[in-house]
Amino acid sequence: MLVGLQESPGLHRSQPHERLERMNNPKITQQITFLHSQDLETTKQFYTEMLGLPLVRDQGTCIIFQVTQQAFLGFCEHIEAIKGGRSVILTLVSDDVDGWYAALQSRGASLSDPPQANSHYQIYHFFIKDPNGYYVEIQRFDDPL
């Protein structure tokens, strides 16, 4: 079950696109999440060199990275900072969590724990912290969305 969403009668978890279509909303073509950054240059270096995400737009005070074909991640200097802790987790879903861990290790990433199974959420994952203090989670769902 998707957290925060209730299933409608006749709809199944495997068909979320039908739920959106029935709402008769205009089509959404892309998704961007924007977060605060105090140091765009260090952020740019981490996301391009450590994670390998392409920088697709540099607006001076905001930078945008491509995560998937139509999903993006942006950082801006003018957005209010979020307090520390795990208030934001940026999750990147991949079938090859172990491959990501090895790749990040080879690039000198500071990784505290190796990938592990989490039976409560039915995922296999690990975390890396970005220069802004955000946790980036690389994970695989045991039962893909």
C-alpha positions in Angstrom: 0.0 0.0 0.0 1.3 3.4 -0.8 1.8 5.6 2.3 -0.6 8.5 2.5 -2.8 7.2 -0.3 -5.9 5.2 0.3 -6.9 2.6 -2.2 -10.2 3.4 -4.1 -12.6 0.5 -4.7 -11.8 -1.4 -7.9 -8.2 -0.1 -8.0 -5.1 -2.1 -7.2 -1.7 -1.0 -6.0 -0.2 -2.1 -9.4 -2.3 0.4 -11.3 -1.5 3.9 -9.9 -1.7 5.4 -13.3 -5.4 4.6 -13.6 -6.0 6.5 -10.3 -4.4 9.6 -11.8 -6.2 9.2 -15.1 -9.6 9.0 -13.4 -8.9 12.3 -11.6 -9.0 14.0 -15.1 -5.9 16.1 -14.3 -3.8 17.7 -17.0 -0.8 15.5 -17.8 2.4 16.0 -15.7 5.4 15.7 -17.9 8.3 16.1 -15.5 9.1 16.2 -11.7 11.7 18.4 -9.9 12.4 18.5 -6.2 14.2 21.7 -5.1 16.2 21.8 -1.9 18.5 24.4 -0.2 22.2 24.5 -0.7 24.7 26.9 0.9 27.5 25.8 -1.5 26.4 25.1 -5.0 29.9 24.3 -6.3 30.5 21.5 -3.7 26.9 20.3 -4.4 27.6 20.3 -8.1 30.8 18.3 -7.6 29.1 15.7 -5.4 26.2 15.1 -7.7 28.2 15.0 -10.9 31.4 13.4 -9.8 30.3 11.1 -7.0 26.8 10.1 -8.2 27.3 10.8 -11.9 24.1 12.8 -12.4 24.2 15.1 -15.4 23.9 18.8 -14.6 21.2 20.0 -17.0 20.7 23.6 -15.9 22.8 26.1 -14.0 20.8 29.2 -13.2 23.5 30.9 -11.1 21.7 30.6 -7.8 20.1 27.2 -8.6 21.4 24.1 -10.3 19.3 21.2 -11.6 20.4 17.5 -12.1 18.7 14.9 -14.2 17.9 11.8 -12.1 15.9 9.8 -14.7 14.5 10.7 -18.1 11.8 13.0 -16.6 12.8 13.4 -12.9 15.1 16.1 -11.7 16.8 17.3 -8.5 17.5 21.0 -7.9 19.4 22.9 -5.3 19.0 26.7 -4.8 20.8 29.1 -2.5 17.6 31.1 -1.8 15.5 28.2 -0.5 15.2 28.1 3.3 17.4 25.4 4.9 15.8 22.3 6.5 16.9 21.5 10.0 19.4 18.6 10.4 18.7 15.0 10.9 16.8 12.8 8.6 14.1 15.3 7.7 14.8 14.7 4.0 15.9 11.5 2.4 16.6 11.6 -1.3 16.0 8.0 -2.5 17.4 6.7 -5.8 16.0 3.4 -6.8 18.2 0.9 -8.6 18.2 -2.8 -9.2 22.0 -2.8 -8.5 22.4 -1.5 -5.0 25.7 -3.5 -4.5 27.0 -2.1 -7.7 26.3 1.5 -6.5 28.0 0.8 -3.2 31.1 -0.5 -5.0 31.2 2.4 -7.4 30.9 5.0 -4.6 33.6 3.2 -2.6 35.9 3.3 -5.6 35.3 7.1 -5.8 36.3 7.6 -2.2 32.8 8.1 -0.8 32.5 8.1 3.0 30.0 5.3 3.5 29.2 4.3 7.1 27.3 1.0 6.5 27.2 -1.5 3.7 23.9 -2.3 1.9 21.5 -4.2 4.1 18.0 -5.7 4.0 15.2 -3.9 5.8 12.4 -6.4 6.3 10.0 -3.8 7.7 10.0 -1.8 4.5 10.9 -4.7 2.3 13.9 -3.0 0.7 17.7 -3.4 0.3 19.6 -0.2 0.8 22.4 2.0 2.1 22.9 5.7 2.7 25.4 8.4 1.8 25.3 11.9 3.1 25.6 14.8 0.6 27.6 18.0 1.3 24.3 19.8 2.3 23.7 17.2 5.1 20.9 15.4 3.1 20.8 11.6 3.3 20.9 10.0 -0.2 19.5 6.5 -0.1 20.3 4.0 -2.8 17.6 1.3 -2.6 15.9 -1.6 -4.3 12.3 -2.6 -3.4 11.9 -6.4 -2.8 8.5 -5.9 -4.6 9.1 -3.2 -7.2 6.6 -0.3 -7.5 
